[in-house]
């Protein structure tokens, strides 16, 4: 079963629904800063549970109190609904 890649118009529309995500090539990215390294790691652990449940895993880059997330669907060669669903859940963790 193939996963449907989103077109540019849909991507632009879906990006407007997210907080601080930007389009970078065939992916969306967001960087977040936390009060401490442990706060950043706690956030990573929370989103790891979301990613595992969705069976869709972001690229995660952490340096001290900063976390950079990249989402794309490698099987589809670009962005799919799965990326935007997980980004929305991640935004919920930021605000929750």
C-alpha positions, 0 to 999 in steps of 0.5 A: 500500500502506497502513501499519498504524497501531498501537493504544494497547495495542500502543504502550504495550507496545512503549514498555516495550521501549525505553530512555527514549522517551516518547509525545508525541501521535502520536510517540515522542521521546527526548533524549540528551546527549553529552560534546561537540558533535562527539560529538552530531554523530557520533551523528547521522551514525550514525543517519542511516545507519540511517534511510536504510537503513530509508527512515524518517527521524526529526525531529532537533533538535540544540543543542550536546551534546543531540540530540532525536529524534522518530519517527512515520509521517506516511503513517499519521498516527501510530505504526507498526512502522517507528517502533519498529524504528528506535527499537530500532536507535537504542538500539543505537547509544546502547549500542553 
